[in-house]
Amino acid sequence: KAKALGKLLLDTQNLKHPNYRDIQNSIMSIFPSAKYKGCVDIYRKTNTINVIQFSILEEYSGKITHNHVSSKSIKDAKAKTEFINICLEINE
């Protein structure tokens, strides 16, 4: 996990004009299994334009999609604190 997060930070540092889509693509390439399970979600941009927050479902064997955010499986996962929450600040 630490290796993957380190790679993510390196990848995002190399983006010329980082935006939602570029960072999401970087996340998906680093956590490919999460891509297929729909377990990565950039859930909020703060009021500060250069801060992007997202969460990765750490280990989950069930199928989760963005269309089922309020489903029982998501609530169960959140209750077990299986999400890794990450906040990236982009400095110009």
Secondary structure, 3 states (H helix, E strand, C coil): CHHHHHHHHHHHHCCCCCCHHHHHHHHHHHCHHHHHHCCEEEEEECCCCCEEEEEEECCCCCCCCHHHCCCHHHHHHHHCCCEEEEEEECCC
